Structures are given as C-alpha cells and as structure tokens.
Amino acid sequence: MLYYYMLKYFLNYYKLLIALLIILCNLSISGAIIYYIYALNQLGLIISLILAGIICAAFVFVKLKYNPIKWDFSKLENEKNNKFDGLDYLLTAIYLILASANFYLLYHSQTANPIISPWQVVSPWFWLLYLTSTLSLFALIIKQYQNNNQQNLNYFYIFLISLHYFLSFSVAWLVYQIGYGFDPFIHRATMELIDKVGAVSPKPLYYLGQYSLTIILHKLTNLPIIWLDKLLVPILAALYLPAVLYQVAQKWFNDNRTSLLLIILLLSLPFGFFIVTTPQNLAYLFLLLIILLGIICQNLFDLLVIYLLAVAALLIQPIAGIPAVLAAIFLTIFYSDNQKIKKIGPGLIFILAAISLPLAFYFLEKNNGLSNQTMEPATAIFSWPNLAMPGAENFILNFIYLYGLNLKLVIFLLVIVGMAIAWQHRQNCRVLMIYFIMSLALLMAYLGTKTLPFSFLINYERDNYAARILLVSVFFLAPFILITLYWLLAKIIKQNYFIKLAWLLFFAVLITASLYLSYPRFDRYFNSHGYSVSASDISAVQWIAENSSGDYIVLANQQVSAAAVRQYGFSHYYKNNIFYYPIPTGGPLYNYYLKMVYQKPSRQTMAEAMNLADVREGYFVLNKYWWAFDKILDKAKLEAQSWQEINQGQVYIFKY
C-alpha cells in the first residue's frame, strides 16, 4: 500500500514542480512590475495577485491547447508484481536516518560566535555520516536497477537526491545562527522596510524580482521574511535541479540508472552559489534552469516557461538576467522555421551578449560620477588552468586541495571531452551550438568588463562583477560537462563489481570534498577572512543605540554594520546622504574606518568623519579578531573620550 501511494504521487512529480515554478515566476514578475510603478502595500498585493493569476490562466490555456495535461496512473497496473522489497525499504531507511543525523549535527553545531568557516564548529562525525549517506544513495539506485524494480520509481529517487542536494546546500543557514554573509542582511532589511511601508526610494530595476517574490510569499503565508529569504535558493535549487536534470537525461541518454548516478555526481562540482539566498544566486538558478529546459523544449508552452524564467531572472539580477533573455531569444531562433532569422539571428545574439554587460557596467561607472578616471586593465585578465600539487598538510586536506586547486583544469577537461563527444553526435546535439556561442560571447564580455576600473567599489570588490560574468559563461558549458560525466559513468557501470565499487567510493569522497570546498574555509591552504556576524556585534550596536545622546556615526567593520542593519534597519541618514554605519564599503565612512585600523585610531580621523555627516558624536568599534587588535586597542584608548568593553573583551567601543 505504501508503495502504491508513493508511486501515485511521484508519477506526476515533475508536472507539479513545473506548475509551482510558473506560479513563483509569475508572482516575482507581477510583484516587481506593481512595486516599480506603485508599491507592495495591501492594494499592491491584490493587484499583483490578479496580474499573476491572469498570466497563469494564459499559461493554462496554452498548455491545454498545445500539450494537454494528463495525470497518467495507468502505469500503476504494470507495477503490481514489481515492488519495493525488504532490502529496498532498508536502504531507503538507512539513507533517511543518515540524512537526518547530518541535519541534527548541523543544527547542534550552530553558533553565534564570530567564525570564518562553518567547519570550525561542525562535528567531525558529520563528514563520515555525509560520506556514508552518499554511498547509501548510490547503493539504493544500483540495487533497484539490478533487480529491474526501477519502473516508474525514478522520481522517487529524484526526491531522495533532492533531499541530498538540500542537505548539501543547508550548512550555512543551519550553522550561522545570526546569519551568513553580508549582502543577505542588507536585502532582508530592505524587504522588511518594503513590507512595512510598501516601497523604498530609490526603486532600482534589479533585485525587485526577488524582493517582490519574498514579500508576497510572506504576506500570503505569514512566514517570517528572514526564513523565507534564508531558505528560498537552497530549497528551489534542491527541488528543481535534480528534476530538470533528469528530464534532460531522459532525452539524451538511454540508461536511467546512469542518469540518476550522474545527477548525484554533479554535487562533486562546488556549489557555493546555492548555499545562500541573494538576488545573484536566485538569478543563477533561473539561468541554469533555462539552459537545461532549452535542451528539452518541445512546444510553445515549454518556450513560454523559458521566457518566464528569463524575465524573472532579468528583474532579479541583470548579470544573469540579460544572458538569460538573450538565451531565450536564441532558443526561439533555433526552433523557428524562418530561415532568414536563422541566418542573421546567431550573429546578432553573439554581438549583444558580448557588449551588453560591459556597456551596462560602463554606464553604471559613468552614473557614479567616476567615469573620467583612467581605465587601467586588470593585472591578470585571464589565467589558464595549471596543475597544482599540494603537499603541505595531512592526506585528507592534500586530497581536497589537489581537487580544489585544480578545479579549473578539471572543468576545462570535462568541457573539452564533452565537446568532442557532442561533435560525434552532432545531429542530436545541434542545440548545444547555442550554448557554445553564448559562452564564447560572454567570455568576450568578461574580457571587456575586466578593463573597467569600477572606481565606486572598494579595491577587493572590483573583480566581483567580471568574475560573475565568467561564471555565467561557464554555466552555458554545463551541458558538455553532463555529457562527459555520463560517458564516464556508463563506462564504469559496465565494469566488474569491485571496480564499480571502488569508483563509487571515489565519487562519494569527491562529493564530500566538494561540500568542504563550497563553503568558507580556514586552513593552511585557504583563509576566507570574513568573520560572521556575532552576538557580540549585536550587543555592541545595541549598546551604542542605548547610550548615544543624539545623532551619531559609527566606524566599524562589515559585520558590525550588518548587525546594525539587522537590528535597526536603515534608521539614520545624515548630511551628504551618509548612512550612520559604513555601508556601502565603497562609501566615505568605510574609508575613514580603514584609516582607523590601518593607520591610527585618531581623534582627527573621527572628527573628519563626523564633519562629513554633520554629527557631534562618533563611535569606533574594534573586534578582538582584528589582526592588529592589541596595538590598535592601546592607541584607541589614548585618543578616545571613553571606551566600553563588550562580552569580556570580544568587542570594544570607543566614543569620540
């Protein structure tokens, strides 16, 4: 009976996911439009829901006309003698127990202390359990197919793989008790303000897609914005990537077992862009779905879903959104019967993809009033992947970084082999020419963007935008990676039991290494540097707010500034549109903070900062983990009017 109901649901798993995706994209697009021209107050919410409902109704009409919905349960009759046996249930139970234990360990590792890496606090037992759970998932799939019990249960396995994806994407939101990163604090504060007052000014064209989706879901479900925001990308990525990948594998490949193993193996490629919700990461996810859905596009309805994702991505973050829209247009040209468009379209799309993002960044630079500065090319525009041989640590870390430091080379080889295989089967892989052209054009866009100075950003952030374009370029090569990995797995599956087992163990170890590499690290090979927002940071901003006697500014690092935004939102702006904490890091207050910690925490520097904002009270916050803490502490005590110790010296506050 359990088998029957389980099968009945999973027969239509993919259709339900696509229906949900259409609803989410429509909420994102309609909410963004209404917010931009009006607001997301109660009336704006109602109008957004009406508009989303109209668009959904149009999709239902197209679906019924071109590809009628069929809830097909007829295959259940063929499964009466083909059920889970005791070992199947046992392997499934083992995986679920191991996955639950992993979630338990992550939850009980959460901390409010300042940490650089989650691996500083996660139990070592987590790694053994994660490796074992990966192996148990491999074993379940192989066992089912060896006994020919796989018919119509593929989406049950996809569901389990999705759970493994979600576990892999969940370390940050579980371990970092207050929050992970810096940008999410700013986005959440903005969304909470929009939720309260309906709109904030100015209204940018970007980010609105994510903001509107989160706020509408919050208003409809009453779930806290902070939890919707933390879980949005990890959950959506875990749900949709395995399901859509399986659809692609069904079209391209002829062995379901190998296809399912392939989807698990893709976790061996680091996935740091799916561990936290930001507009950029959500747009990355939608772009990847467009790339995958473009391969299996069969009718007008499928193409409209791709356009829906593209428009949503554009309204969320243009670095991924612009290529997404161009890819959707390119797919339209590819599937069109108009020969004239087919001749001129690819060249036009290539040019637009190559110049659109560099031009957008050029005008962004110009609008920030700094375009007259000398545009010096970057010191290293592009570096070819080289073989690295780490040997300075123990065997485990040496293996992890043998893989991690050579990841560019691994991806390069996977793409090249995939291209060679695709060329051999070019009649069935013609659509991949679209992705090769888009990738090449975006590589040109990356090189063009690297020549821009991005003078409005702090030095260590100036390569970020170009790096994102390069990552998008690699995304378009993902189908070639799929081909190579499937080819490799197909070879391995044909080997004897011991060789097969050795390879699967190696892949499980590789996936575990990828998990380690996907999060911030603090070891002898790599230091991610950025500390997390801590309870001490929260206490510091609360103390300042409670003890200030009037308008004030605070010179502090990013973590303390994020804590202030988390606690009080965007509560104080002063002369010259100066926010009272150093946000953004490219702004003038952060430069004064850098003078305090890198030169001297002087009264004169604080006075200049206070004069700029036209306030009479200023605070300097120093965290114990700062590299020259003792030296700065002694000098600051001499210069400041008074000082306060927070949480046994974890943070010091100096008043001027």
C-alpha positions as CSV (number, residue, x, y, z in Angstrom):
1,M,0.0,0.0,0.0
2,L,2.8,2.4,0.9
3,Y,4.5,1.6,-2.4
4,Y,1.3,2.3,-4.3
5,Y,0.6,5.8,-2.8
6,M,4.3,6.7,-3.1
7,L,4.3,5.7,-6.8
8,K,1.0,7.5,-7.5
9,Y,2.5,10.8,-6.3
10,F,5.9,10.6,-7.9
11,L,4.4,9.7,-11.4
12,N,3.4,13.4,-11.6
13,Y,6.2,14.9,-9.5
14,Y,7.8,16.9,-12.4
15,K,4.5,18.3,-13.6
16,L,3.7,19.6,-10.1
17,L,7.1,21.2,-9.9
18,I,6.7,23.0,-13.2
19,A,3.3,24.2,-12.2
20,L,4.8,25.6,-9.0
21,L,7.7,27.2,-10.9
22,I,5.2,29.0,-13.2
23,I,3.4,30.4,-10.1
24,L,6.6,31.5,-8.4
25,C,7.9,33.3,-11.5
26,N,4.5,35.0,-12.1
27,L,4.5,36.2,-8.5
28,S,8.0,37.5,-9.0
29,I,7.3,39.3,-12.2
30,S,3.9,40.7,-11.4
31,G,5.1,41.9,-7.9
32,A,8.1,43.6,-9.4
33,I,6.0,45.4,-12.0
34,I,3.4,46.6,-9.5
35,Y,6.1,47.6,-7.0
36,Y,8.1,49.6,-9.5
37,I,5.0,51.6,-10.7
38,Y,3.2,51.7,-7.4
39,A,4.0,49.8,-4.2
40,L,3.6,46.4,-2.5
41,N,1.1,47.5,0.2
42,Q,-2.2,45.8,0.6
43,L,-3.6,47.1,-2.6
44,G,-0.4,46.4,-4.5
45,L,-0.5,42.8,-3.2
46,I,-4.1,42.4,-4.5
47,I,-3.2,43.8,-7.9
48,S,-0.1,41.7,-8.1
49,L,-2.1,38.5,-7.4
50,I,-4.7,39.4,-10.0
51,L,-1.9,40.1,-12.6
52,A,-0.2,36.8,-11.7
53,G,-3.5,35.0,-11.9
54,I,-4.1,36.3,-15.4
55,I,-0.7,35.3,-16.6
56,C,-1.1,31.8,-15.0
57,A,-4.5,31.5,-16.8
58,A,-2.8,32.3,-20.1
59,F,-0.3,29.5,-19.4
60,V,-3.0,27.0,-18.6
61,F,-4.7,27.9,-21.9
62,V,-1.5,27.4,-23.9
63,K,-0.8,24.2,-22.0
64,L,-4.3,22.8,-22.8
65,K,-4.0,23.8,-26.4
66,Y,-0.6,22.6,-27.3
67,N,0.2,19.9,-24.7
68,P,-2.9,18.8,-22.7
69,I,-2.3,17.9,-19.0
70,K,-2.5,14.2,-18.4
71,W,-2.4,12.7,-15.0
72,D,-1.4,9.2,-16.1
73,F,-1.9,6.5,-13.4
74,S,-2.2,3.6,-15.9
75,K,1.3,2.5,-15.4
76,L,0.4,1.5,-11.8
77,E,-1.3,-1.6,-13.2
78,N,2.1,-2.8,-14.6
79,E,3.7,-2.5,-11.2
80,K,1.7,-4.9,-9.1
81,N,4.4,-7.5,-9.3
82,N,7.3,-5.1,-9.2
83,K,7.5,-3.6,-5.7
84,F,10.0,-2.5,-3.1
85,D,11.3,-5.5,-1.2
86,G,12.6,-5.5,2.4
87,L,16.1,-4.5,1.3
88,D,14.8,-1.6,-0.7
89,Y,13.0,-0.3,2.3
90,L,16.0,-0.9,4.5
91,L,18.4,1.1,2.2
92,T,15.8,3.9,2.0
93,A,15.5,3.9,5.8
94,I,19.3,3.9,6.2
95,Y,19.7,6.9,3.9
96,L,16.9,8.9,5.6
97,I,18.4,8.1,9.1
98,L,21.9,9.2,7.9
99,A,20.5,12.4,6.3
100,S,18.5,13.1,9.5
101,A,21.6,12.6,11.6
102,N,23.5,15.1,9.4
103,F,20.8,17.7,9.8
104,Y,20.9,17.1,13.5
105,L,24.6,17.6,13.7
106,L,24.5,20.8,11.7
107,Y,21.6,22.1,13.8
108,H,23.5,21.4,17.1
109,S,26.7,23.0,15.6
110,Q,25.0,26.4,15.2
111,T,26.9,29.3,16.8
112,A,26.5,33.0,17.4
113,N,30.3,33.4,17.8
114,P,32.4,35.1,15.1
115,I,33.7,32.3,12.8
116,I,35.4,32.3,9.4
117,S,34.3,28.8,8.4
118,P,31.4,26.6,9.4
119,W,33.9,23.7,9.5
120,Q,35.4,25.3,12.7
121,V,32.3,24.2,14.7
122,V,30.8,21.3,12.8
123,S,31.4,17.9,14.4
124,P,33.9,15.6,12.6
125,W,31.3,12.9,12.7
126,F,29.4,14.9,10.1
127,W,31.9,14.0,7.4
128,L,31.6,10.3,8.0
129,L,27.8,10.4,8.0
130,Y,27.7,12.6,4.9
131,L,30.1,10.2,3.0
132,T,28.1,7.2,4.2
133,S,24.7,8.7,3.2
134,T,26.1,9.5,-0.3
135,L,27.2,5.8,-0.6
136,S,23.8,4.6,0.6
137,L,22.1,6.6,-2.1
138,F,24.4,5.2,-4.7
139,A,23.6,1.7,-3.4
140,L,19.9,2.1,-3.4
141,I,19.8,3.2,-7.0
142,I,22.1,0.4,-8.2
143,K,20.3,-2.3,-6.2
144,Q,16.9,-1.3,-7.6
145,Y,18.1,-1.3,-11.2
146,Q,19.9,-4.6,-10.8
147,N,16.6,-6.2,-9.8
148,N,14.7,-4.5,-12.5
149,N,12.5,-2.7,-9.9
150,Q,13.1,0.7,-11.3
151,Q,10.0,1.2,-13.5
152,N,8.1,4.4,-12.7
153,L,10.0,5.0,-9.4
154,N,12.6,7.3,-11.0
155,Y,11.1,10.4,-9.4
156,F,11.1,8.8,-6.0
157,Y,14.9,8.5,-6.4
158,I,14.9,12.1,-7.7
159,F,13.1,13.1,-4.5
160,L,15.8,11.4,-2.4
161,I,18.6,13.0,-4.5
162,S,16.8,16.4,-3.9
163,L,17.0,15.8,-0.2
164,H,20.7,15.1,-0.5
165,Y,21.1,18.4,-2.5
166,F,19.2,20.2,0.2
167,L,21.4,18.8,2.9
168,S,24.5,19.9,0.9
169,F,23.1,23.4,0.5
170,S,22.0,23.8,4.1
171,V,25.2,24.1,6.1
172,A,25.2,27.9,6.1
173,W,21.7,28.6,7.2
174,L,21.8,25.9,9.9
175,V,25.3,26.7,11.4
176,Y,25.3,30.5,11.3
177,Q,22.8,31.3,14.0
178,I,22.5,35.1,13.3
179,G,23.1,34.9,9.6
180,Y,25.7,34.1,6.9
181,G,27.5,36.7,4.7
182,F,26.9,40.4,4.4
183,D,24.6,41.1,1.5
184,P,21.7,39.0,2.8
185,F,21.4,41.3,5.9
186,I,21.0,44.3,3.5
187,H,18.5,42.6,1.3
188,R,16.4,41.4,4.3
189,A,16.4,44.8,5.9
190,T,15.2,46.3,2.6
191,M,12.4,43.7,2.2
192,E,11.3,44.3,5.8
193,L,11.1,48.0,5.2
194,I,9.1,47.5,2.0
195,D,6.8,45.1,3.9
196,K,6.1,47.8,6.5
197,V,5.8,50.9,4.3
198,G,5.0,49.5,0.8
199,A,8.0,51.0,-1.0
200,V,11.5,52.5,-0.5
201,S,13.3,55.0,-2.6
202,P,15.1,54.8,-5.0
203,K,13.5,51.9,-6.8
204,P,16.2,50.0,-8.9
205,L,15.1,47.8,-11.7
206,Y,17.2,45.0,-10.4
207,Y,16.6,43.0,-7.2
208,L,12.8,43.7,-7.5
209,G,12.1,40.1,-8.7
210,Q,13.4,38.5,-5.5
211,Y,12.1,41.2,-3.2
212,S,8.6,41.0,-4.6
213,L,8.5,37.2,-4.5
214,T,9.7,37.0,-0.9
215,I,7.3,39.8,0.3
216,I,4.3,38.3,-1.5
217,L,5.0,34.9,0.0
218,H,5.4,36.5,3.4
219,K,2.1,38.3,3.1
220,L,0.3,35.2,1.9
221,T,1.8,32.7,4.4
222,N,2.7,34.9,7.3
223,L,6.1,33.2,7.4
224,P,8.9,35.4,8.6
225,I,10.9,37.2,5.8
226,I,14.2,36.1,7.3
227,W,13.3,32.4,7.0
228,L,11.8,32.8,3.5
229,D,15.0,34.5,2.5
230,K,17.3,32.0,4.1
231,L,15.7,29.0,2.5
232,L,14.5,30.3,-0.9
233,V,17.6,29.4,-3.0
234,P,18.6,26.2,-1.2
235,I,15.1,24.8,-1.4
236,L,14.4,25.8,-5.0
237,A,17.8,24.6,-6.2
238,A,17.4,21.3,-4.4
239,L,13.9,20.8,-5.8
240,Y,14.4,21.9,-9.4
241,L,18.0,21.0,-10.4
242,P,17.6,17.2,-10.0
243,A,14.2,17.0,-11.5
244,V,15.1,19.1,-14.6
245,L,18.4,17.3,-15.0
246,Y,16.6,14.0,-15.1
247,Q,14.3,15.3,-17.9
248,V,17.4,16.3,-19.9
249,A,19.0,12.9,-19.2
250,Q,15.8,11.1,-20.3
251,K,16.0,12.9,-23.7
252,W,19.7,12.5,-24.3
253,F,20.7,9.2,-22.6
254,N,19.3,5.7,-22.7
255,D,20.1,4.3,-19.2
256,N,18.1,5.7,-16.3
257,R,20.4,4.2,-13.7
258,T,23.4,6.0,-15.1
259,S,21.4,9.2,-15.4
260,L,20.4,9.1,-11.7
261,L,24.0,8.4,-10.7
262,L,25.0,11.4,-12.9
263,I,22.7,13.8,-11.0
264,I,24.3,12.8,-7.7
265,L,27.8,13.0,-9.1
266,L,27.1,16.7,-10.2
267,L,27.5,17.5,-6.5
268,S,31.2,16.9,-7.0
269,L,31.3,20.3,-8.6
270,P,31.4,23.0,-5.9
271,F,28.1,24.7,-5.5
272,G,28.7,27.8,-3.3
273,F,26.2,29.9,-5.3
274,F,23.3,27.8,-3.9
275,I,24.1,27.9,-0.2
276,V,22.7,31.3,0.5
277,T,19.9,33.4,-0.9
278,T,20.9,36.6,-2.8
279,P,19.4,38.1,-6.0
280,Q,22.5,37.0,-7.9
281,N,22.2,33.4,-6.7
282,L,18.5,33.2,-7.5
283,A,19.1,34.6,-10.9
284,Y,21.9,32.0,-11.4
285,L,19.4,29.2,-10.6
286,F,16.9,30.5,-13.1
287,L,19.6,30.8,-15.8
288,L,20.7,27.2,-15.2
289,L,17.1,26.1,-15.5
290,I,16.7,28.0,-18.8
291,I,19.9,26.3,-20.1
292,L,18.6,22.8,-19.2
293,L,15.0,23.4,-20.3
294,G,16.2,24.7,-23.6
295,I,17.6,21.3,-24.4
296,I,14.2,19.6,-23.9
297,C,12.0,22.4,-25.3
298,Q,9.3,20.7,-27.5
299,N,6.5,23.2,-27.9
300,L,5.2,26.7,-27.4
301,F,4.4,26.0,-23.7
302,D,7.9,24.9,-22.9
303,L,9.3,28.0,-24.7
304,L,7.0,30.3,-22.7
305,V,8.2,28.7,-19.4
306,I,11.8,29.6,-20.5
307,Y,10.7,33.2,-21.3
308,L,9.0,33.4,-17.9
309,L,12.2,32.3,-16.2
310,A,14.3,34.8,-18.3
311,V,12.1,37.8,-17.4
312,A,12.1,36.8,-13.7
313,A,15.9,36.5,-13.8
314,L,16.2,39.9,-15.5
315,L,14.1,41.5,-12.8
316,I,16.2,39.8,-10.1
317,Q,19.8,40.4,-11.3
318,P,20.8,41.6,-14.8
319,I,24.2,39.9,-14.8
320,A,22.5,36.6,-15.2
321,G,19.2,38.1,-16.4
322,I,20.5,39.7,-19.6
323,P,22.2,36.5,-20.8
324,A,19.0,34.6,-19.8
325,V,16.8,36.8,-22.0
326,L,19.3,36.5,-24.9
327,A,19.4,32.7,-24.5
328,A,15.6,32.6,-24.6
329,I,15.6,34.6,-27.8
330,F,18.4,32.4,-29.2
331,L,16.3,29.3,-28.5
332,T,13.4,30.9,-30.2
333,I,15.5,31.4,-33.3
334,F,16.9,27.9,-33.2
335,Y,13.4,26.3,-33.0
336,S,12.0,28.7,-35.6
337,D,11.3,27.7,-39.2
338,N,12.2,31.2,-40.5
339,Q,15.4,30.6,-42.4
340,K,16.2,34.4,-42.7
341,I,16.1,34.8,-39.0
342,K,18.2,31.7,-38.6
343,K,20.9,33.2,-40.7
344,I,21.2,36.6,-39.1
345,G,20.0,35.8,-35.6
346,P,23.0,34.0,-34.1
347,G,25.5,36.7,-35.1
348,L,23.2,39.4,-33.7
349,I,22.8,37.5,-30.4
350,F,26.6,37.0,-30.2
351,I,27.2,40.7,-30.5
352,L,24.5,41.6,-28.0
353,A,25.8,39.0,-25.5
354,A,29.4,40.3,-25.9
355,I,28.7,44.0,-25.5
356,S,25.5,44.3,-23.4
357,L,27.0,43.7,-19.9
358,P,30.3,45.7,-20.5
359,L,28.1,48.6,-21.7
360,A,25.8,48.3,-18.7
361,F,28.8,48.4,-16.3
362,Y,30.3,51.3,-18.3
363,F,27.2,53.4,-17.8
364,L,27.0,52.3,-14.2
365,E,30.5,53.7,-13.7
366,K,29.6,56.9,-15.5
367,N,26.5,57.4,-13.4
368,N,28.5,57.1,-10.3
369,G,30.5,60.2,-11.4
370,L,33.8,58.4,-11.7
371,S,34.0,57.6,-15.4
372,N,36.8,60.1,-16.1
373,Q,39.3,58.1,-14.2
374,T,41.9,56.2,-16.1
375,M,40.7,52.8,-17.2
376,E,43.6,50.6,-16.5
377,P,43.4,46.9,-17.4
378,A,43.5,44.4,-14.7
379,T,46.8,42.8,-13.8
380,A,45.6,39.3,-14.7
381,I,42.7,39.4,-17.2
382,F,42.7,35.7,-17.7
383,S,44.8,32.8,-16.4
384,W,45.0,29.4,-18.0
385,P,44.4,26.5,-15.5
386,N,47.7,24.9,-14.3
387,L,48.3,21.7,-12.5
388,A,48.8,22.2,-8.7
389,M,50.3,19.6,-6.4
390,P,49.6,20.5,-2.7
391,G,51.6,18.7,-0.1
392,A,51.8,20.8,3.0
393,E,49.0,19.2,5.1
394,N,47.6,15.8,6.1
395,F,46.4,13.3,3.5
396,I,42.8,14.4,3.6
397,L,43.4,18.1,3.1
398,N,46.0,17.4,0.5
399,F,43.5,15.4,-1.5
400,I,40.8,18.0,-1.1
401,Y,43.0,20.7,-2.4
402,L,44.5,18.5,-5.1
403,Y,41.0,18.6,-6.4
404,G,40.1,22.2,-5.4
405,L,43.2,23.9,-6.7
406,N,42.9,22.0,-10.0
407,L,39.2,22.6,-10.4
408,K,39.6,24.9,-13.3
409,L,41.6,22.3,-15.1
410,V,39.1,19.6,-14.3
411,I,36.2,21.7,-15.7
412,F,38.2,22.6,-18.7
413,L,38.9,18.9,-19.5
414,L,35.3,17.9,-18.8
415,V,34.1,20.6,-21.3
416,I,36.6,19.6,-24.0
417,V,35.8,15.9,-23.8
418,G,32.0,16.8,-23.8
419,M,32.5,18.9,-26.9
420,A,34.3,16.0,-28.7
421,I,31.5,13.6,-27.8
422,A,28.8,16.1,-28.8
423,W,30.6,16.6,-32.2
424,Q,30.4,12.9,-32.8
425,H,26.6,13.0,-32.1
426,R,26.1,16.5,-33.6
427,Q,22.8,15.7,-35.3
428,N,21.3,15.1,-31.8
429,C,23.3,17.9,-30.2
430,R,22.7,20.8,-32.5
431,V,21.1,22.9,-29.7
432,L,24.4,22.9,-27.9
433,M,25.8,25.3,-30.6
434,I,23.6,27.9,-28.9
435,Y,25.3,27.4,-25.6
436,F,28.8,27.4,-27.1
437,I,28.1,30.7,-28.9
438,M,26.7,32.2,-25.7
439,S,29.6,31.1,-23.6
440,L,32.1,32.5,-26.1
441,A,30.3,35.8,-26.3
442,L,30.2,36.0,-22.5
443,L,33.9,35.3,-22.4
444,M,34.3,38.3,-24.6
445,A,32.1,40.3,-22.3
446,Y,34.2,39.2,-19.3
447,L,37.4,40.4,-21.0
448,G,35.7,43.7,-21.8
449,T,34.4,44.2,-18.3
450,K,37.9,43.5,-16.8
451,T,39.1,46.7,-18.4
452,L,36.7,48.8,-16.4
453,P,38.0,50.4,-13.2
454,F,34.8,50.1,-11.0
455,S,36.1,53.1,-9.1
456,F,32.9,53.3,-7.0
457,L,33.8,49.9,-5.3
458,I,36.4,49.2,-2.7
459,N,39.6,47.6,-4.1
460,Y,38.9,44.0,-3.1
461,E,35.4,44.0,-4.6
462,R,36.3,45.4,-8.1
463,D,36.8,42.0,-9.7
464,N,33.4,40.7,-8.5
465,Y,31.3,41.8,-11.4
466,A,33.7,40.4,-14.0
467,A,34.0,37.1,-12.1
468,R,30.2,36.7,-12.2
469,I,30.2,37.1,-16.0
470,L,32.9,34.4,-16.3
471,L,30.8,32.1,-14.1
472,V,27.8,32.7,-16.3
473,S,29.9,31.8,-19.3
474,V,30.8,28.5,-17.7
475,F,27.2,27.8,-16.9
476,F,26.5,27.7,-20.6
477,L,29.1,25.0,-20.9
478,A,27.3,22.8,-18.3
479,P,25.6,20.5,-21.0
480,F,29.1,19.5,-22.2
481,I,30.0,18.6,-18.6
482,L,26.9,16.4,-18.4
483,I,27.8,14.5,-21.5
484,T,31.4,13.8,-20.2
485,L,30.2,12.6,-16.8
486,Y,27.5,10.4,-18.3
487,W,30.0,8.9,-20.7
488,L,32.4,8.2,-17.8
489,L,29.7,6.6,-15.6
490,A,28.4,4.5,-18.5
491,K,31.9,3.0,-18.8
492,I,32.2,2.4,-15.1
493,I,28.8,0.7,-14.8
494,K,29.9,-2.0,-17.3
495,Q,32.9,-2.9,-15.1
496,N,33.0,-5.8,-12.6
497,Y,31.7,-5.4,-9.1
498,F,35.0,-4.4,-7.4
499,I,35.9,-1.8,-9.9
500,K,32.4,-0.3,-9.8
501,L,32.5,-0.2,-6.0
502,A,35.9,1.5,-6.0
503,W,34.8,4.2,-8.4
504,L,31.6,4.9,-6.5
505,L,33.6,5.2,-3.3
506,F,35.9,7.6,-5.0
507,F,32.9,9.7,-6.3
508,A,31.4,9.8,-2.8
509,V,34.8,11.1,-1.4
510,L,34.9,13.6,-4.2
511,I,31.4,14.8,-3.4
512,T,32.3,15.2,0.2
513,A,35.4,17.2,-0.8
514,S,33.2,19.4,-2.9
515,L,31.0,20.1,0.1
516,Y,34.0,21.2,2.0
517,L,35.2,23.5,-0.8
518,S,31.7,25.0,-1.3
519,Y,31.7,26.9,2.0
520,P,34.2,29.4,3.6
521,R,37.3,27.7,4.7
522,F,40.0,28.4,7.3
523,D,43.0,26.0,6.9
524,R,46.6,26.1,5.9
525,Y,45.7,26.3,2.2
526,F,42.9,28.9,2.3
527,N,41.6,31.6,4.5
528,S,38.2,33.1,3.6
529,H,39.0,36.0,6.0
530,G,35.4,37.2,6.5
531,Y,34.1,36.6,10.0
532,S,30.4,36.0,10.6
533,V,28.1,38.5,12.4
534,S,28.2,37.5,16.1
535,A,26.2,38.0,19.2
536,S,28.9,40.4,20.4
537,D,28.3,42.6,17.3
538,I,24.6,42.7,18.1
539,S,25.4,43.7,21.7
540,A,27.7,46.4,20.5
541,V,25.2,48.1,18.2
542,Q,22.5,47.8,20.9
543,W,24.8,49.4,23.5
544,I,25.6,52.3,21.1
545,A,22.0,52.9,20.3
546,E,21.0,52.9,24.0
547,N,23.9,55.2,25.2
548,S,24.1,57.7,22.4
549,S,22.8,61.2,23.3
550,G,22.0,62.4,19.8
551,D,22.8,62.0,16.1
552,Y,25.9,59.8,15.7
553,I,28.0,57.8,13.3
554,V,29.9,54.6,13.8
555,L,33.1,53.5,12.2
556,A,33.1,49.7,12.2
557,N,33.7,46.7,10.0
558,Q,31.2,45.0,7.7
559,Q,30.0,42.5,10.3
560,V,29.1,45.2,12.9
561,S,27.4,47.3,10.2
562,A,25.4,44.2,9.1
563,A,24.4,43.7,12.8
564,A,23.2,47.3,12.9
565,V,21.1,46.9,9.8
566,R,19.7,43.7,11.2
567,Q,18.6,45.3,14.4
568,Y,17.5,48.8,13.3
569,G,17.2,48.7,9.5
570,F,18.0,51.9,7.6
571,S,17.1,54.2,10.5
572,H,19.6,57.1,10.3
573,Y,20.8,59.1,7.3
574,Y,22.7,62.4,7.6
575,K,24.2,65.1,5.6
576,N,25.6,64.1,2.1
577,N,23.2,61.1,2.3
578,I,25.6,59.4,4.8
579,F,24.3,56.3,6.5
580,Y,25.4,56.2,10.1
581,Y,27.3,52.9,9.7
582,P,29.9,52.2,6.9
583,I,27.6,50.9,4.2
584,P,28.4,50.6,1.4
585,T,32.0,49.6,1.8
586,G,32.8,51.8,-1.2
587,G,31.4,54.8,0.7
588,P,33.4,57.5,2.5
589,L,32.7,56.3,6.1
590,Y,34.4,52.9,5.3
591,N,37.5,54.7,4.1
592,Y,37.6,56.5,7.5
593,Y,37.2,53.2,9.2
594,L,40.2,51.8,7.2
595,K,42.3,54.8,8.4
596,M,41.4,54.0,12.0
597,V,42.5,50.3,11.8
598,Y,45.4,50.5,9.3
599,Q,46.9,53.9,10.2
600,K,45.9,55.2,13.6
601,P,42.6,55.4,15.5
602,S,42.9,59.1,15.9
603,R,40.6,61.8,17.1
604,Q,41.3,63.8,14.0
605,T,40.1,61.0,11.6
606,M,36.9,60.6,13.6
607,A,36.4,64.4,13.6
608,E,36.6,64.4,9.8
609,A,34.1,61.7,9.5
610,M,31.7,63.5,11.9
611,N,32.0,66.7,10.0
612,L,31.2,65.0,6.7
613,A,28.0,63.6,8.2
614,D,27.4,66.8,10.3
615,V,27.0,65.0,13.7
616,R,28.6,65.7,17.0
617,E,29.1,62.1,18.3
618,G,31.1,59.3,16.8
619,Y,32.0,55.7,17.8
620,F,34.8,53.4,16.7
621,V,34.2,49.7,17.1
622,L,37.1,47.2,17.3
623,N,36.6,43.4,17.2
624,K,39.0,41.2,19.0
625,Y,39.7,39.1,16.0
626,W,41.2,42.0,14.1
627,W,44.8,41.3,13.0
628,A,46.4,44.2,14.9
629,F,43.9,44.2,17.8
630,D,46.3,44.8,20.7
631,K,48.2,47.6,19.0
632,I,45.0,49.4,17.8
633,L,43.3,48.9,21.3
634,D,46.1,50.7,23.1
635,K,46.2,53.6,20.7
636,A,42.4,54.0,20.7
637,K,42.2,54.1,24.5
638,L,44.6,57.1,24.4
639,E,42.6,59.0,21.7
640,A,39.0,58.3,22.7
641,Q,36.9,60.2,25.1
642,S,35.7,57.0,26.7
643,W,35.5,53.3,25.9
644,Q,33.3,50.3,26.7
645,E,34.1,46.6,26.7
646,I,31.5,44.1,25.3
647,N,31.2,40.4,26.2
648,Q,34.5,40.0,28.1
649,G,36.5,41.9,25.5
650,Q,35.2,40.4,22.3
651,V,34.3,43.9,21.1
652,Y,35.5,47.4,22.3
653,I,33.5,50.6,21.7
654,F,35.3,53.9,21.7
655,K,33.4,57.2,22.0
656,Y,34.7,60.5,20.5
